[in-house]
Amino acid sequence: MTQLFMFEKPLGMRDTLPELYEAKGKVRSKMESEIKQWGYQFIETPTLEYYETVGTASAILDQKLFKLLDQQGHTLVLRPEMTTPIARVAASKLLKEDLPIRLAYSANVYRAQQREGGRPAEFEQIGGECIGDHTISADGEGIALMISALKKAGLKNFRISVGHIGFVKEFFLQILGTEERAESLTKYLFEKNYVGYRNHINQLALSSIDKQRLLDFLKLRGGIEMIEFAHSLVENEKGKEALNQLMQLWEIIVDYQLESRVKFDLTLVSHMSYYTGILYEVYAERVGFPIGSGGRYDLLLEKFGKSTGATGFAIRIDRLLEALGKLESNDPIHCIIFSAERRKEAYQIAREKREDGIKVVLQDISGVKNMDAYTNQYYDLTFLVGKAGKEPVR
């Protein structure tokens, strides 16, 4: 091992130290419990998948995939997200009778990063997928469940931005005419480069009316009134149908009594190219990126030979922890410091305390060099040193 790499980690990889590990465990446990309460069943998929199946079907860019070869020469990938592996499982093993199924997961995913990016290449997601249901009710359930899970995790100040990728595509196509020109403009939305978006429109060979409609498109953020405004901008039937779906979704959100959490953003697009309809992102204080996202992906399962509706969401635990800020301290740990002649007694006391649900550390006194520094770590102390009845107890 060279000195250069002795303490280094691969680009984007992070160590999880005890305090953060405990915090992640508590948050994950609360959300898992809530997701189960909604009838979702947790599953696991392999960390490694075949590139030709999950790798190519995934919405993650090829250059962000971690690839390796197995002994037979097949190209494998570390799973870059969880929706595609779950779609594979559902299509191959679970959708035998075409009944809606609700699946959930909590797992690490892997995406290669550029050196100057500073983003994690490995992070944990928790989420749910409703597969086999075409209804807007399923989209509403996904949003409601995500909100409920975040609240159970302790998050208070957050909002959901909801859009429809079908509306964006149809609106751009009706004005620009080709998918290539529409995709060029969509890129500015994904990057949230609204200055670039406006400059690009000014350079297009369009009528002043069409240019104004494209500029007015950026105003489509707010409450339910934005849907009516959007109707005045779009002309084709597919675009209007997308807006009708958002109207249905709003009625469902109102029935869940969650309208204060949800706003429309009809400029919303996603790097996940498999989304086909309603999509959404979660934003919270202290975090500059979405802490979660979701949407409808009806065409994804066709890549695995099954035609059916599907919608789901994912929450990034690392960003959620950032949004939560300082969490409550870990459960207190009792420390018993003992000498050799009191070892058996110390073991007995520790066993009794652990049976009562108390966390206990046993420490041989001969293994401690700096007693003050060591004991300052613990909530409570017991010294069992020397003959019984002679030791100080704190």
ABEGO torsion letter per residue (X at the ends): XBAAAAABBBBGBBBBBAAAAAAAAAAAAAAAAAAAAAGBBBBBBBABBBAABAAAABABBAAABBBBBBAAGBBBBBBABAAAAAAAAAAAAAAAAGBBBBBBBBBBBBBBBBAAAGBBABBBBBBBBBBGBABAAAAAAAAAAAAAAAAAAGBABBBBBBBBAAAAAAAAAAAAGBAAAAAAAAAAAAAGBAAAAAAAAAABBBBAAAAAAAAAAAABBEBAAAAAAAAAABABAAAAAAAAAAAAAAAAAAAAGAAAABBBBAABBBABAABABBBBBBBBBGBABBABBBEBBAAAAAAAGBBBBBBBBBBBAAAAAAAAEBBBBBBBBBBBBBBAAAAAAAAAAAAAAAAAGBBBBBBBAAABABAAAAAAABABBBBBBEBBGABBBX
